[in-house]
Each structure stands twice: as C-alpha cells, then as structure tokens.
Amino acid sequence: MKCPKCGREIQGQRNFCPYDGTPLNQELSQNEDSQKSAHGKARIALVVILCLIVVVSGIAITWCVSHSGDSATDTSELEERVVSVEITADGYDPDTDTPIPLSISGTTSDGEDVSETVGVGLSDEIDLAPGSYELAIEASPLTQSGVLYQAEQESYSLEVHPDEESYEVAITLNPINLADLSSENFDALLDEATTAAGDLGVKEETITSLSDATSQAYESAVEEPAPSTDSESASGEETSTDTTPESSESSFVQTARAELGVPDDPSITYEIGSPYYWEGAGITVTPITFYKDGVVVASADCTDDGSPATTILGYPGLLGS
C-alpha cells in the first residue's frame, strides 16, 4: 500500500501513514461505499430494463394475437362456399351437348362486384364468396337432338352467408316447342345459344354441328305435313284428303285460336313470341298475335297448351265488339 499523499510504500495494514500521518482506510472505505452504490444502481437499472422488456413483450404478443385473430376471422368470412347447382332438363346430355351457360352476378360481402358466366351440367358445383347473387340461364345449350330450352324462372336469388358451408340451387329448363317459334325468334334463340357456347370455349366444329342439328329440327317442326292418301276406293280410283289450315297448326295455336275466338280464315296469320317467365303468376307464358291484312285482331300470353293466361286483345267475334 502507498500513502496517497507522500507516495511512500507502507508495509502491513495501517490506518495512518507513518511518515506524514495521512489517513489510509478512510479512502478505502469511501471507495468501497462508492463501488457498492454503483453496483446497487446498476442492479436497479437492470431490473427496470428487464421489467420494460417484459411489459413491451406482453403488449407486442397481445397485439399480434389480437390481430392474427382478426385476420383469421376475415379470411374465414371471405372464404368461398360450395354451391351445388342441380338442373332438370329433359333430353339434355352433358356428354354430347354444350355446357349450360349459367351467369352469376352480384356483390361479395366486402363490396367486390361479381359478373361471370360458367358452364355447368345437370349436377355441378361452383364456389362463391359470402355475398348476394343472382343466377340465371344466359341461353339455351346446343343439343344433338336439336332441342332448345327455356328456364322456368328468369333468375334465381342466392344469399351466401359466412356461417353456412354449402348451398343448393335447383333450376328447371323446359324444352321449347320449335313449331311455335317464328323464324325470327328461332334465329335469335339459336344465335344466343351459339354465342354462349363459343364464349364457354366449345370448339367451332362442335358448335356448327349442333347448330345444324337444331336448324334441321326446327325445319322439321314447322313444315306442313304431307297430304294423307286413302286406300283405293271400290271404283279403283285413288282419292286424297287435303290438309286444312287447322291440321297444319300446332295444338298450341289451335287452342289459342279457339279460346280467343279467331275464325278459321286463311287470310288471318299469326306470330308467336319467345316464352318468358311471368313473375306475377309464377308461370312461363308464350305471346301469340293474330293479324288480318297486317292489323292485329287478337293477342294474348298463353300457357304451354295455348290457353290465354292474360288476354291483351280478344277477337271481335268473341267479345261482340
């Protein structure tokens, strides 16, 4: 040990310097106290830092868990649900005919607009996020048999909720009586069907083949039957029976003509419109209009058998006007 004042070396443990009397242990005590104080402050600082780390970590973990829960909830709410589409269409064969064009329009629960057309068969599934939708048959499929179809309803409403996993939509397609269509209406329906098939990616040669089959079916439906020939009479002469205008008309037209009071007059012509779904009555009806010399003499929307569901204009002979 050395004296802090004179600098001389001092042997053993002494409280005072033997040379100049300077206290020795007082400085050592002060140094020890100073060191103890410094160590105490360091410990306190370390404890405070550790506490801060624990608090900040707790807050961070709570925030992460909370937001990860929200994210999981959002993801669950926007996850697509399975919608089973079951279609009834007599004569339709998904193996040979074009897909049925199903249009989907609406808005998801997070405000995203949806507008698309998908091809489906008789039993298919589509995936939709929660939201409000309208499903509709965009056009008739093209068929190998030449049949064209009309949906029983114009559209089908669907609400997809986050708390339900699956849904089912049942759609009925009714075959259209081709004989009841004017050439203009037939061409319009066929054009819609071929366009829809092309948009769904059907090969052009397939569309052409099925379109030709549909045109042939229409021609066969509207052409007048050939006059029937009776067997030879007793006199040996062959006789024939002429076809009357009534026999060349479909039962739909005959019923409409009879119930609207339209006379069997060759100068009276008629035109049949496209079938449509009458929402107020919940049925599908087909418009028919009778003309004489270019003037409308009777008109009505009729059920499938030709009975007027609503008379727009009855023939004067029936109404007495």
VOBA-1610 file (N, C-alpha, C; in pm, whole numbers, padded with zeros to 5 digits, always signed):
BEGIN
Met+00087-00118+00000Met+00000+00000+00000Met+00090+00123+00000Lys+00049+00230-00068Lys+00124+00355-00072Lys+00042+00466-00011Cys+00113+00560+00046Cys+00044+00677+00102Cys-00002+00764-00012Pro-00130+00802-00012Pro-00182+00886-00119Pro-00122+01027-00120Lys-00058+01062-00010Lys-00005+01199-00002Lys+00144+01203-00035Cys+00226+01121+00042Cys+00371+01127+00021Cys+00420+01025-00079Gly+00340+00923-00105Gly+00375+00825-00205Gly+00468+00716-00159Arg+00499+00715-00032Arg+00589+00612+00018Arg+00514+00480+00039Glu+00594+00370+00024Glu+00539+00237+00043Glu+00522+00210+00191Ile+00407+00158+00229Ile+00374+00131+00369Ile+00351-00017+00384Gln+00418-00079+00476Gln+00408-00222+00500Gln+00294-00251+00597Gly+00215-00361+00566Gly+00108-00403+00655Gly-00014-00313+00643Gln-00112-00344+00726Gln-00237-00270+00725Gln-00229-00160+00830Arg-00230-00038+00792Arg-00224+00077+00882Arg-00338+00173+00851Asn-00383+00241+00953Asn-00489+00340+00933Asn-00432+00476+00895Phe-00305+00501+00934Phe-00241+00630+00904Phe-00102+00605+00848Cys-00057+00696+00765Cys+00079+00689+00709Cys+00178+00719+00822Pro+00280+00631+00842Pro+00377+00653+00949Pro+00470+00770+00920Tyr+00466+00818+00796Tyr+00559+00925+00758Tyr+00496+01063+00770Asp+00369+01074+00728Asp+00309+01209+00734Asp+00174+01209+00803Gly+00126+01091+00853Gly+00001+01085+00928Gly-00126+01091+00844Thr-00114+01074+00715Thr-00234+01079+00629Thr-00321+00956+00652Pro-00456+00975+00675Pro-00546+00860+00694Pro-00547+00772+00568Leu-00541+00642+00593Leu-00538+00549+00479Leu-00671+00475+00460Asn-00733+00415+00561Asn-00855+00334+00549Asn-00978+00415+00512Gln-00977+00544+00535Gln-01093+00630+00503Gln-01118+00634+00353Glu-01010+00645+00279Glu-01024+00650+00132Glu-01073+00517+00078Leu-01015+00408+00144Leu-01058+00274+00100Leu-01205+00252+00127Ser-01249+00301+00247Ser-01391+00286+00282Ser-01479+00363+00186Gln-01431+00485+00151Gln-01511+00567+00058Gln-01520+00501-00079Asn-01408+00440-00119Asn-01408+00373-00250Asn-01504+00254-00250Glu-01499+00181-00133Glu-01588+00064-00125Glu-01734+00107-00126Asp-01762+00217-00050Asp-01901+00266-00049Asp-01944+00310-00189Ser-01850+00377-00257Ser-01882+00425-00392Ser-01909+00309-00486Gln-01826+00203-00471Gln-01845+00086-00557Gln-01978+00017-00527Lys-02009+00007-00393Lys-02136-00056-00356Lys-02255+00022-00411Ser-02245+00154-00402Ser-02354+00239-00454Ser-02371+00221-00604Ala-02257+00215-00674Ala-02262+00198-00820Ala-02324+00065-00856His-02283-00042-00782His-02340-00174-00810His-02491-00177-00783Gly-02535-00108-00677Gly-02678-00104-00645Gly-02758-00036-00754Lys-02702+00077-00802Lys-02771+00148-00909Lys-02777+00063-01036Ala-02671-00011-01063Ala-02668-00096-01182Ala-02775-00205-01173Arg-02787-00261-01051Arg-02889-00365-01033Arg-03029-00309-01056Ile-03052-00190-00999Ile-03185-00127-01016Ile-03213-00101-01164Ala-03111-00049-01234Ala-03129-00020-01377Ala-03159-00147-01454Leu-03087-00256-01418Leu-03109-00384-01486Leu-03250-00435-01462Val-03297-00423-01337Val-03433-00467-01305Val-03536-00387-01384Val-03515-00253-01392Val-03607-00167-01466Val-03611-00206-01613Ile-03490-00230-01668Ile-03482-00268-01810Ile-03554-00400-01835Leu-03532-00497-01745Leu-03599-00626-01760Leu-03751-00612-01751Cys-03796-00527-01659Cys-03941-00504-01646Cys-03998-00442-01773Leu-03923-00345-01828Leu-03969-00281-01952Leu-03976-00382-02066Ile-03875-00470-02071Ile-03876-00572-02177Ile-03997-00663-02163Val-04027-00703-02039Val-04143-00791-02015Val-04272-00722-02055Val-04287-00593-02016Val-04410-00519-02048Val-04426-00502-02198Val-04317-00459-02265Val-04324-00438-02411Val-04353-00569-02482Ser-04288-00677-02437Ser-04312-00807-02500Ser-04457-00850-02482Gly-04511-00826-02363Gly-04651-00861-02338Gly-04746-00786-02429Ile-04718-00655-02443Ile-04803-00573-02531Ile-04793-00622-02675Ala-04670-00652-02719Ala-04649-00698-02857Ala-04720-00830-02882Ile-04708-00922-02786Ile-04773-01053-02802Ile-04924-01038-02806Thr-04978-00954-02717Thr-05124-00931-02715Thr-05171-00872-02848Trp-05097-00777-02902Trp-05134-00713-03029Trp-05132-00814-03143Cys-05026-00896-03146Cys-05013-00995-03253Cys-05126-01098-03248Val-05155-01146-03126Val-05262-01245-03111Val-05395-01186-03152Ser-05419-01061-03107Ser-05546-00996-03140Ser-05562-00977-03289His-05456-00928-03356His-05467-00903-03500His-05465-01031-03580Ser-05395-01132-03530Ser-05397-01257-03603Ser-05534-01320-03595Gly-05606-01300-03484Gly-05744-01348-03471Gly-05835-01277-03568Asp-05816-01142-03579Asp-05898-01065-03673Asp-05872-01112-03814Ser-05744-01135-03846Ser-05708-01179-03980Ser-05770-01314-04010Ala-05766-01404-03912Ala-05825-01536-03933Ala-05974-01526-03953Thr-06039-01434-03877Thr-06183-01414-03891Thr-06216-01359-04029Asp-06135-01259-04074Asp-06159-01201-04205Asp-06143-01306-04314Thr-06037-01387-04301Thr-06013-01490-04402Thr-06127-01590-04404Ser-06177-01627-04285Ser-06287-01722-04278Ser-06413-01665-04340Glu-06438-01535-04316Glu-06560-01474-04368Glu-06555-01463-04520Leu-06436-01446-04578Leu-06425-01429-04722Leu-06399-01560-04795Glu-06383-01668-04721Glu-06356-01797-04784Glu-06477-01840-04866Glu-06452-01892-04987Glu-06560-01930-05077Glu-06637-02051-05024Arg-06768-02048-05048Arg-06855-02160-05009Arg-06893-02240-05134Val-06927-02366-05113Val-06965-02453-05223Val-07115-02439-05251Val-07148-02413-05377Val-07288-02403-05419Val-07316-02515-05520Ser-07405-02606-05485Ser-07443-02715-05575Ser-07553-02666-05669Val-07531-02683-05798Val-07629-02642-05898Val-07690-02768-05959Glu-07818-02790-05932Glu-07889-02907-05983Glu-07988-02861-06090Ile-07972-02913-06212Ile-08055-02869-06324Ile-08136-02986-06377Thr-08265-02961-06397Thr-08354-03059-06460Thr-08382-03012-06602Ala-08345-03094-06701Ala-08366-03059-06842Ala-08386-03189-06919Asp-08512-03222-06948Asp-08543-03346-07018Asp-08474-03351-07154Gly-08401-03461-07177Gly-08337-03480-07307Gly-08196-03425-07316Tyr-08153-03348-07217Tyr-08018-03290-07223Tyr-07915-03395-07184Asp-07808-03403-07263Asp-07700-03498-07236Asp-07568-03422-07228Pro-07510-03410-07109Pro-07385-03333-07094Pro-07268-03393-07169Asp-07279-03521-07208Asp-07169-03584-07281Asp-07166-03544-07428Thr-07281-03509-07484Thr-07287-03475-07626Thr-07328-03331-07652Asp-07393-03267-07556Asp-07443-03131-07575Asp-07348-03029-07514Thr-07365-02902-07551Thr-07277-02799-07497Thr-07313-02769-07352Pro-07218-02716-07274Pro-07249-02682-07134Pro-07363-02580-07125Ile-07433-02584-07015Ile-07541-02488-06990Ile-07478-02359-06937Pro-07496-02246-07007Pro-07432-02121-06963Pro-07506-02058-06844Leu-07442-02058-06729Leu-07500-02003-06607Leu-07431-01871-06574Ser-07507-01761-06579Ser-07449-01631-06546Ser-07464-01604-06397Ile-07359-01546-06339Ile-07356-01515-06196Ile-07322-01367-06181Ser-07410-01293-06116Ser-07384-01151-06093Ser-07422-01117-05949Gly-07350-01022-05891Gly-07379-00984-05753Gly-07263-00912-05689Thr-07264-00908-05557Thr-07162-00838-05480Thr-07123-00921-05359Thr-06992-00934-05334Thr-06946-01007-05217Thr-06968-00923-05092Ser-06953-00984-04976Ser-06978-00913-04850Ser-06878-00802-04825Asp-06762-00805-04893Asp-06665-00697-04877Asp-06674-00594-04989Gly-06785-00600-05067Gly-06812-00496-05166Gly-06756-00519-05304Glu-06703-00637-05331Glu-06646-00664-05463Glu-06756-00711-05559Asp-06764-00649-05678Asp-06863-00686-05778Asp-06823-00816-05846Val-06924-00900-05874Val-06901-01027-05941Val-06990-01034-06064Ser-06932-01067-06178Ser-07008-01083-06302Ser-06933-01181-06391Glu-06986-01300-06403Glu-06919-01402-06483Glu-07021-01504-06532Thr-06981-01581-06634Thr-07064-01688-06686Thr-06982-01816-06685Val-07039-01921-06629Val-06971-02050-06621Val-07057-02156-06689Gly-06992-02260-06738Gly-07064-02370-06799Gly-07087-02482-06699Val-07211-02528-06689Val-07244-02635-06594Val-07320-02745-06665Gly-07326-02861-06598Gly-07405-02973-06648Gly-07531-02987-06564Leu-07580-03110-06553Leu-07703-03131-06477Leu-07678-03128-06327Ser-07556-03158-06285Ser-07523-03155-06143Ser-07378-03110-06129Asp-07360-02986-06086Asp-07226-02928-06078Asp-07213-02846-05951Glu-07089-02805-05923Glu-07062-02720-05807Glu-06986-02596-05851Ile-07021-02482-05791Ile-06948-02359-05813Ile-06908-02304-05676Asp-06804-02224-05672Asp-06756-02166-05546Asp-06784-02016-05544Leu-06851-01970-05438Leu-06885-01829-05425Leu-06849-01780-05285Ala-06790-01661-05279Ala-06761-01598-05150Ala-06892-01546-05090Pro-06899-01528-04959Pro-07020-01473-04899Pro-07063-01343-04966Gly-07194-01330-04993Gly-07246-01212-05061Gly-07385-01239-05116Ser-07434-01145-05199Ser-07567-01155-05261Ser-07551-01174-05411Tyr-07624-01272-05468Tyr-07605-01306-05609Tyr-07739-01331-05679Glu-07734-01315-05812Glu-07844-01354-05899Glu-07788-01453-06000Leu-07849-01572-06008Leu-07807-01673-06104Leu-07913-01682-06213Ala-07870-01694-06338Ala-07965-01702-06449Ala-07906-01786-06561Ile-07995-01848-06639Ile-07951-01922-06757Ile-07938-01821-06871Glu-07815-01802-06917Glu-07788-01698-07016Glu-07847-01731-07152Ala-07847-01858-07189Ala-07900-01901-07319Ala-07922-02051-07313Ser-07988-02103-07414Ser-08007-02248-07421Ser-07876-02315-07461Pro-07851-02434-07409Pro-07738-02510-07462Pro-07773-02563-07601Leu-07673-02595-07681Leu-07696-02660-07810Leu-07697-02811-07787Thr-07794-02878-07847Thr-07809-03021-07821Thr-07803-03101-07950Gln-07761-03225-07935Gln-07753-03314-08051Gln-07891-03344-08107Ser-07992-03342-08020Ser-08129-03370-08063Ser-08196-03249-08126Gly-08133-03132-08117Gly-08191-03011-08175Gly-08287-02938-08083Val-08297-02981-07958Val-08388-02918-07863Val-08328-02789-07810Leu-08412-02686-07799Leu-08374-02561-07732Leu-08452-02553-07601Tyr-08391-02491-07501Tyr-08452-02485-07368Tyr-08477-02342-07322Gln-08577-02330-07235Gln-08610-02202-07170Gln-08617-02226-07020Ala-08548-02142-06942Ala-08551-02157-06796Ala-08691-02128-06743Glu-08731-02205-06642Glu-08863-02186-06583Glu-08874-02052-06512Gln-08761-02003-06458Gln-08757-01871-06395Gln-08651-01786-06465Glu-08677-01655-06462Glu-08583-01563-06526Glu-08451-01558-06451Ser-08456-01563-06318Ser-08334-01561-06238Ser-08360-01628-06103Tyr-08251-01659-06034Tyr-08258-01727-05904Tyr-08171-01650-05806Ser-08231-01599-05698Ser-08157-01521-05598Ser-08087-01615-05500Leu-07967-01575-05458Leu-07890-01657-05366Leu-07813-01568-05269Glu-07831-01593-05139Glu-07756-01524-05034Glu-07658-01624-04972Val-07530-01594-04983Val-07426-01680-04926Val-07376-01617-04796His-07392-01690-04685His-07355-01638-04553His-07226-01703-04503Pro-07148-01629-04421Pro-07021-01684-04370Pro-07040-01804-04278Asp-07157-01814-04214Asp-07177-01921-04115Asp-07236-02048-04175Glu-07252-02053-04307Glu-07300-02174-04373Glu-07198-02219-04476Glu-07173-02350-04481Glu-07065-02402-04564Glu-07109-02436-04706Ser-07236-02476-04726Ser-07278-02521-04858Ser-07421-02478-04888Tyr-07451-02470-05018Tyr-07583-02425-05064Tyr-07622-02510-05185Glu-07752-02505-05219Glu-07801-02577-05337Glu-07901-02490-05411Val-07887-02486-05543Val-07980-02413-05629Val-08039-02512-05729Ala-08172-02518-05737Ala-08240-02609-05830Ala-08299-02527-05944Ile-08264-02565-06067Ile-08308-02492-06186Ile-08377-02590-06281Thr-08490-02548-06336Thr-08562-02631-06432Thr-08559-02566-06569Leu-08519-02643-06670Leu-08521-02598-06809Leu-08630-02674-06883Asn-08719-02600-06949Asn-08827-02663-07025Asn-08795-02658-07174Pro-08815-02771-07245Pro-08794-02769-07390Pro-08892-02673-07457Ile-08844-02599-07554Ile-08928-02505-07629Ile-08991-02579-07747Asn-09120-02558-07768Asn-09186-02615-07884Asn-09143-02536-08008Leu-09054-02594-08087Leu-08998-02522-08201Leu-09105-02482-08302Ala-09212-02560-08312Ala-09318-02530-08408Ala-09389-02400-08374Asp-09379-02356-08249Asp-09447-02234-08207Asp-09362-02109-08228Leu-09240-02125-08276Leu-09150-02011-08293Leu-09153-01958-08436Ser-09157-01827-08447Ser-09140-01766-08580Ser-08993-01783-08619Ser-08965-01767-08747Ser-08826-01785-08791Ser-08734-01682-08726Glu-08787-01559-08704Glu-08705-01455-08641Glu-08671-01494-08496Asn-08773-01542-08424Asn-08749-01582-08285Asn-08655-01701-08275Phe-08672-01796-08367Phe-08583-01912-08367Phe-08439-01870-08394Asp-08420-01784-08494Asp-08285-01738-08527Asp-08221-01666-08408Ala-08301-01587-08336Ala-08247-01513-08221Ala-08204-01609-08110Leu-08287-01710-08082Leu-08253-01807-07978Leu-08131-01890-08016Leu-08123-01928-08144Leu-08009-02007-08190Leu-07881-01925-08184Asp-07891-01797-08220Asp-07774-01710-08214Asp-07724-01695-08070Glu-07817-01679-07976Glu-07779-01670-07834Glu-07708-01798-07789Ala-07761-01912-07831Ala-07704-02040-07790Ala-07564-02061-07847Thr-07545-02028-07976Thr-07414-02046-08038Thr-07311-01949-07979Thr-07353-01825-07952Thr-07261-01727-07893Thr-07218-01771-07754Ala-07313-01817-07674Ala-07281-01862-07538Ala-07187-01982-07540Ala-07211-02075-07633Ala-07123-02192-07643Ala-06981-02151-07681Gly-06969-02055-07772Gly-06837-02005-07811Gly-06765-01938-07695Asp-06839-01859-07617Asp-06780-01791-07501Asp-06731-01891-07396Leu-06793-02008-07392Leu-06753-02110-07294Leu-06639-02198-07345Gly-06591-02168-07466Gly-06476-02241-07518Gly-06508-02367-07595Val-06634-02385-07637Val-06670-02503-07716Val-06607-02491-07855Lys-06557-02601-07907Lys-06492-02600-08038Lys-06590-02557-08147Glu-06535-02485-08246Glu-06619-02430-08352Glu-06690-02539-08431Glu-06618-02651-08457Glu-06681-02758-08534Glu-06797-02822-08457Thr-06785-02828-08325Thr-06894-02882-08243Thr-07014-02789-08247Ile-06988-02659-08236Ile-07097-02561-08241Ile-07169-02568-08375Thr-07093-02578-08483Thr-07153-02584-08617Thr-07239-02708-08632Ser-07187-02822-08585Ser-07261-02947-08598Ser-07392-02943-08520Leu-07387-02896-08396Leu-07508-02892-08313Leu-07604-02783-08361Ser-07550-02674-08412Ser-07635-02568-08465Ser-07712-02617-08588Asp-07645-02694-08673Asp-07712-02751-08791Asp-07822-02848-08748Ala-07795-02927-08644Ala-07895-03022-08596Ala-08018-02948-08542Thr-07995-02833-08477Thr-08106-02754-08423Thr-08188-02693-08537Ser-08120-02644-08640Ser-08191-02586-08755Ser-08275-02691-08826Gln-08221-02811-08840Gln-08297-02919-08903Gln-08419-02957-08820Ala-08402-02957-08688Ala-08515-02989-08600Ala-08624-02883-08614Tyr-08584-02758-08628Tyr-08683-02651-08644Tyr-08757-02665-08777Glu-08682-02691-08883Glu-08745-02707-09015Glu-08844-02822-09015Ser-08807-02931-08949Ser-08898-03046-08942Ser-09022-03014-08861Ala-09007-02928-08760Ala-09120-02896-08672Ala-09220-02804-08739Val-09172-02715-08824Val-09263-02614-08881Val-09316-02650-09019Glu-09254-02748-09085Glu-09303-02779-09220Glu-09438-02848-09212Glu-09525-02820-09311Glu-09660-02876-09312Glu-09655-03024-09344Pro-09738-03106-09278Pro-09740-03250-09309Pro-09793-03274-09450Ala-09741-03377-09513Ala-09785-03409-09650Ala-09928-03459-09646Pro-10006-03432-09755Pro-10145-03480-09760Pro-10150-03631-09744Ser-10248-03677-09667Ser-10262-03822-09646Ser-10339-03883-09762Thr-10305-04006-09796Thr-10368-04073-09910Thr-10447-04193-09861Asp-10576-04193-09893Asp-10659-04307-09856Asp-10633-04423-09951Ser-10672-04540-09910Ser-10660-04656-09998Ser-10756-04641-10115Glu-10731-04713-10219Glu-10814-04701-10339Glu-10959-04733-10306Ser-11049-04655-10368Ser-11192-04677-10346Ser-11238-04800-10421Ala-11361-04835-10395Ala-11416-04955-10459Ala-11415-04942-10609Ser-11422-04817-10660Ser-11424-04798-10804Ser-11285-04808-10863Gly-11184-04823-10775Gly-11048-04836-10824Gly-10978-04704-10838Glu-11046-04592-10806Glu-10983-04462-10819Glu-10916-04424-10686Glu-10797-04362-10696Glu-10724-04321-10577Glu-10772-04184-10534Thr-10807-04167-10406Thr-10855-04038-10357Thr-10759-03987-10250Ser-10756-03855-10229Ser-10668-03796-10128Ser-10746-03696-10045Thr-10698-03674-09925Thr-10762-03579-09835Thr-10671-03458-09819Asp-10719-03339-09855Asp-10639-03218-09842Asp-10618-03183-09695Thr-10503-03124-09665Thr-10476-03080-09529Thr-10538-02944-09508Thr-10616-02927-09404Thr-10680-02799-09373Thr-10582-02713-09295Pro-10605-02582-09290Pro-10518-02496-09211Pro-10509-02541-09066Glu-10623-02595-09012Glu-10623-02639-08873Glu-10525-02753-08851Ser-10522-02848-08945Ser-10438-02965-08924Ser-10291-02932-08937Ser-10257-02819-09003Ser-10116-02782-09019Ser-10067-02700-08901Glu-10157-02657-08813Glu-10119-02577-08697Glu-10091-02667-08578Ser-10005-02620-08490Ser-09978-02695-08367Ser-10100-02685-08276Ser-10107-02775-08180Ser-10218-02771-08085Ser-10217-02641-08005Phe-10098-02585-07983Phe-10087-02457-07912Phe-10163-02348-07986Val-10139-02338-08118Val-10204-02234-08198Val-10354-02260-08208Gln-10391-02387-08226Gln-10534-02420-08238Gln-10610-02382-08111Thr-10550-02412-07995Thr-10615-02377-07868Thr-10626-02227-07851Ala-10518-02156-07880Ala-10520-02010-07868Ala-10623-01950-07963Arg-10627-02001-08087Arg-10724-01951-08186Arg-10866-01971-08136Ala-10894-02092-08084Ala-11030-02123-08039Ala-11070-02038-07919Glu-10980-02024-07821Glu-11017-01953-07699Glu-11019-01801-07717Leu-10948-01752-07818Leu-10954-01608-07847Leu-11064-01576-07948Gly-11128-01680-08002Gly-11238-01659-08095Gly-11193-01618-08234Val-11070-01653-08270Val-11019-01617-08403Val-11073-01718-08504Pro-11144-01673-08607Pro-11204-01767-08703Pro-11099-01837-08788Asp-11139-01948-08844Asp-11050-02024-08932Asp-11052-01959-09070Asp-10979-01850-09081Asp-10976-01770-09203Asp-10833-01771-09257Pro-10811-01822-09379Pro-10676-01830-09435Pro-10605-01695-09441Ser-10682-01586-09444Ser-10620-01453-09453Ser-10566-01406-09317Ile-10601-01479-09210Ile-10554-01442-09076Ile-10424-01517-09047Thr-10320-01443-09024Thr-10189-01502-08992Thr-10160-01483-08843Tyr-10053-01546-08798Tyr-10018-01532-08656Tyr-09866-01530-08639Glu-09825-01479-08525Glu-09683-01477-08489Glu-09670-01515-08342Ile-09575-01603-08312Ile-09552-01649-08175Ile-09421-01591-08124Gly-09428-01529-08007Gly-09308-01470-07948Gly-09229-01569-07864Ser-09121-01522-07805Ser-09037-01608-07720Ser-09103-01628-07584Pro-09098-01749-07531Pro-09153-01774-07397Pro-09078-01691-07292Tyr-09149-01651-07188Tyr-09083-01578-07079Tyr-09152-01614-06948Tyr-09082-01588-06840Tyr-09135-01621-06707Tyr-09216-01503-06654Trp-09347-01527-06630Trp-09436-01423-06577Trp-09427-01431-06425Glu-09352-01339-06368Glu-09321-01345-06225Glu-09446-01330-06139Gly-09540-01246-06181Gly-09659-01222-06101Gly-09745-01347-06083Ala-09749-01430-06189Ala-09831-01552-06183Ala-09748-01675-06151Gly-09616-01663-06161Gly-09529-01776-06132Gly-09533-01884-06239Ile-09557-01845-06365Ile-09564-01944-06474Ile-09488-01890-06595Thr-09458-01982-06687Thr-09396-01943-06815Thr-09506-01929-06919Val-09508-01818-06989Val-09610-01795-07091Val-09543-01761-07224Thr-09621-01779-07331Thr-09571-01752-07467Thr-09669-01657-07537Pro-09622-01543-07587Pro-09710-01450-07656Pro-09750-01503-07795Ile-09873-01479-07834Ile-09918-01509-07970Ile-10004-01394-08018Thr-09984-01353-08143Thr-10058-01241-08201Thr-10114-01283-08337Phe-10243-01256-08359Phe-10309-01286-08486Phe-10327-01156-08565Tyr-10303-01165-08697Tyr-10314-01048-08785Tyr-10412-01077-08899Lys-10479-00971-08942Lys-10560-00978-09064Lys-10530-00853-09146Asp-10473-00877-09263Asp-10433-00766-09351Asp-10336-00671-09279Gly-10246-00731-09199Gly-10145-00651-09131Gly-10191-00583-09004Val-10319-00602-08967Val-10374-00539-08846Val-10392-00646-08739Val-10353-00613-08614Val-10369-00707-08503Val-10518-00724-08473Val-10563-00851-08472Val-10703-00877-08442Val-10720-00951-08308Ala-10613-01012-08259Ala-10618-01080-08129Ala-10476-01104-08080Ser-10461-01099-07948Ser-10328-01117-07891Ser-10340-01161-07745Ala-10253-01251-07702Ala-10256-01298-07563Ala-10125-01365-07527Asp-10099-01373-07397Asp-09988-01452-07344Asp-10047-01584-07297Cys-10000-01695-07355Cys-10064-01824-07332Cys-09975-01921-07254Thr-10040-02014-07187Thr-09967-02121-07118Thr-09918-02221-07222Asp-09851-02327-07176Asp-09790-02422-07268Asp-09891-02488-07362Asp-10016-02502-07318Asp-10115-02569-07403Asp-10189-02473-07495Gly-10157-02342-07488Gly-10221-02244-07575Gly-10335-02168-07510Ser-10369-02202-07386Ser-10476-02130-07318Ser-10427-01991-07277Pro-10503-01885-07311Pro-10460-01750-07274Pro-10453-01732-07123Ala-10336-01693-07074Ala-10321-01663-06932Ala-10367-01522-06904Thr-10349-01436-07002Thr-10400-01298-06993Thr-10433-01252-07133Thr-10555-01207-07154Thr-10598-01163-07286Thr-10566-01016-07304Ile-10479-00987-07398Ile-10448-00847-07428Ile-10554-00792-07523Leu-10588-00874-07622Leu-10689-00832-07719Leu-10759-00955-07772Gly-10890-00966-07747Gly-10966-01078-07798Gly-11028-01043-07933Tyr-11056-01144-08013Tyr-11113-01120-08146Tyr-11253-01061-08130Pro-11286-00964-08216Pro-11419-00900-08206Pro-11535-00999-08208Gly-11520-01109-08284Gly-11629-01206-08289Gly-11654-01271-08154Leu-11547-01281-08070Leu-11562-01342-07938Leu-11618-01242-07837Leu-11568-01117-07846Leu-11607-01017-07748Leu-11737-00946-07785Gly-11779-00962-07910Gly-11904-00899-07953Gly-11889-00750-07971Ser-11766-00702-07994Ser-11745-00559-08012Ser-11708-00527-08155
//
